[in-house]
């Protein structure tokens, strides 16, 4: 008999009200198409779930998921509560415009870490964009600004 592992959706990390608030903000204030907003927020929350369990090497969201990361971060009270619950501390976001676009290998590593942490990965939000916008990665406890 083979055991199956049920994966969680990122939205299980917050209340329904918080999830709706993040999603609505993404649509109204960040002009994300409504049909993608809930999926992006779900994947951003799954990303944070993985960041909370992985120390020593930063994880990097895709460009789409990074928009959800920013939507969550802009809700500072909710973000602080989420991060305290899942990681015991605030999880900072580290942009690196000097590095250029996001490497495909970093995106693949992040997707694997999300699955390893027990969350569903919705691949349509994890496309690698050649060139793309500046890299951002997670706070893994290292001093800000270091690789």
Secondary structure, 3 states (H helix, E strand, C coil): CCCCCCCECHHHHCCHHHHHHHHHHHHHCCCCCHHHHHHHHHHHHHHHHHHHHCCCCCCCCCHHHHHHHHHHHCCHHHHHHHHHHHHCCCCCEEEEHHHCCCCHHHHHHHHHHHHHCCECCCHHHCCCCCCCCCEEEECCCCCCCCC
